[in-house]
Amino acid sequence: MLDRRTLIRGAAALAVSRFLLAARDAQPVDAPLRGPLDPFALGVASGEPVRDGFVLWTRLVGVRGDRVIGWEIAADAGFRRIVRRGRTVASAGRGHAVHLEVAGLAPGRPYFYRFHAGGHVSRIGRTCTAPASADRLRLALTSCQHWEQGYFGAYRDMVERDVDVIVHVGDYIYEKSFGKGPDVRSFGAPEPRTLSDYRGRYALYRTDPDLAAAHAALPFVVCWDDHEVENDYVGERGVATADPHAFLARRAAAYQAYFEHMPLRPSVLRPGGEVRLYRTIDWGELARLHVLDTRQYRTPHPCDAPGKRGGQVVRTCDAARDPAATMMGAMQERWLARSLADERARWTFIAQQTLFSRLHLPDGPDAAYSDIWDGYAATRNRVIKSLAAPAVRNPVLLGGDVHSFWFNDILRDFDRPENAPVATEIVTSCLASRSGPEALFGPALRLNPHVRFLDNQHAGYVLLDVTRDRVAVEARAVTDLTDPHSICRPLARRTIEDRRPGVQA
Ligand SMILES: [Fe+2]
């Protein structure tokens, strides 16, 4: 089995020693499991914090058939004050993944959890409920983690910095090798196409000790981008997989594997194969995070060159401004507009996948890169209009994908930089990958006055300290992606002030 091979290669020693330490206290709730491996070797995770609960996740490996597993939630790390326990089924049809929705807990406090199965016990996870009222929130914003191109040590930095929630805006896995450069490790498997392939890819990722530890230590709020399926796909249209039927089968496999490995609510699975990832997460009345999905419902890229699909530089492309084109789909756009019209939070965060602001390119004033929001300018204008709702006090876009850090002023008209910004954009670099294309991004500061900070040299993540009066934004750079023990250091600090859209020094 691929899972088993992966584990033997990656983390079996660690997992087995954890098992030996923890098994003394385990309460068997199932028949003995096959094989010597820890069925919890993929770890544990949590997400979707609300005032009275969250989602707990694990996925058993090395087992067959449906399995009953036990779970416990405690108020303390030593599990002396257990507040909930129960049993649930890890079904074979869902890859033995468990997505446990917990409710009825106290707001704004940490909880600890673990799972039991067949005499094995999982590692202990820590998570938290969202507060009923809050005066601070610390977010880590991350995206783009290429297994082969770097180690995931930035997650260690997030855990050490005691963030409340990690927001992952996509490219959690990569489906293939990219570019030329020194790789630190190998996928050890071909490009995934089937459900079993994608499961193997996620299982491999979870053998990374820093990623696994971050999932155990902190709640994640996740949404995918393209590489969770294949590079630059849009909606039901593949790029590398041009045949529509083959692409839909591939997408369905990839979507299922994504769900199976993320701490998401089971209700995200909708009839017809949709995975409904757009949603809101509240942190008291301090902040509301609107999570967007800009891949699943997109219309095709505008002005593809003949025989060439995927993101590209397009020129004099009216289709990039076509009001009928959409990055989000009509339903999600309506949902966002309604949600923003009703906003109550002091800070409105829109977590989405890629670069939102206009990016003027050296190829001329009409040139645009078609895979970012510039390929869907009408959708961007509609979102900006929604952000102008009177209820929205402080709109902040969060993004990733472009493998570079950007702090931007969002303008109603990007060709009129003399006007005051209407919102702020913070884009994180890749967590572990090579930097973005220098030909596109090198001249960006000069050509785009609304770009207030840009770094295309470093991987890392963005830390956001949200208080009532301001958001302190810090880009943190990984010092050496090839060193698994690398640390992060501050690269740039800026602020966003209450009732003053735009980047401040
Ligand atoms: Fe990426």
Boltz pocket constraint, residues with backbone or C-beta under 6 A from the ligand:
constraints:
  - pocket:
      binder: B
      contacts: [[A, 143], [A, 144], [A, 145], [A, 170], [A, 171], [A, 227], [A, 401], [A, 402], [A, 403], [A, 430]]
      max_distance: 6.0
